[in-house]
């Protein structure tokens, strides 16, 4: 992965959303809370500004 976050298919993760977020689109793959925490803690720019998963995960 070369230091970039990605899924098992080698695609780069571009955003972390909450499950109900509409802009997430049809290509969204669910991840565990621990994975989301790790991604958000590593790069807060990955959080969706609309659904704000960092707030739900208590990462400020």
N, C-alpha and C positions, 0 to 999 in steps of 0.2 A: 504494500500500500504506500510505501514511501513517505510516511509521516502524515498522510491525509486520511481522513475518516472515509470509510467506504463500506458497502454491504458485501455480501458473499459473491455477488456477480461482478465485483470490481468497480461498480459505479460510485462516483463521489457523492457524498451526502451534502446537499445544498441547504437544507433547512430542517429544523425540528419543530413539529407542530403538535397540538393536542388532537386527539382523535376526532373531535367534532369540527375541526377547522375546514371550511370549504375550499380555500385556496390551495390546500394540500394536493388536490387532484387525485386521479385514479391510479397513479403509479406509486402511491405511498405504501411503505412497508412498516408494519408495527414493530416496535422495539420495546424492550423491557425498561422499567423505571431506572435501573442501574445503568443501562446503556445511554439513556437520555441524559441522566445526571453527568456521566462521563463526557459526553459530547458537549453539553452546555457549559460545563466547567472548563473544558479545554478551549472553547471558542464561543463566546456569547453572541458573536455575529451570526451564528447558525439559528438563533431563535426567531421564530415568526413574530413580527411586530403586531400582528392582529390578534392572535390567540395567546401570546405570551406564555409559553410553556415553562419558562424559567421562574415565573411567579408561582405557578401551580406546583413546581418542584421545590419551591422555597430556596431558589438560588438567586441571590441578589447581587 
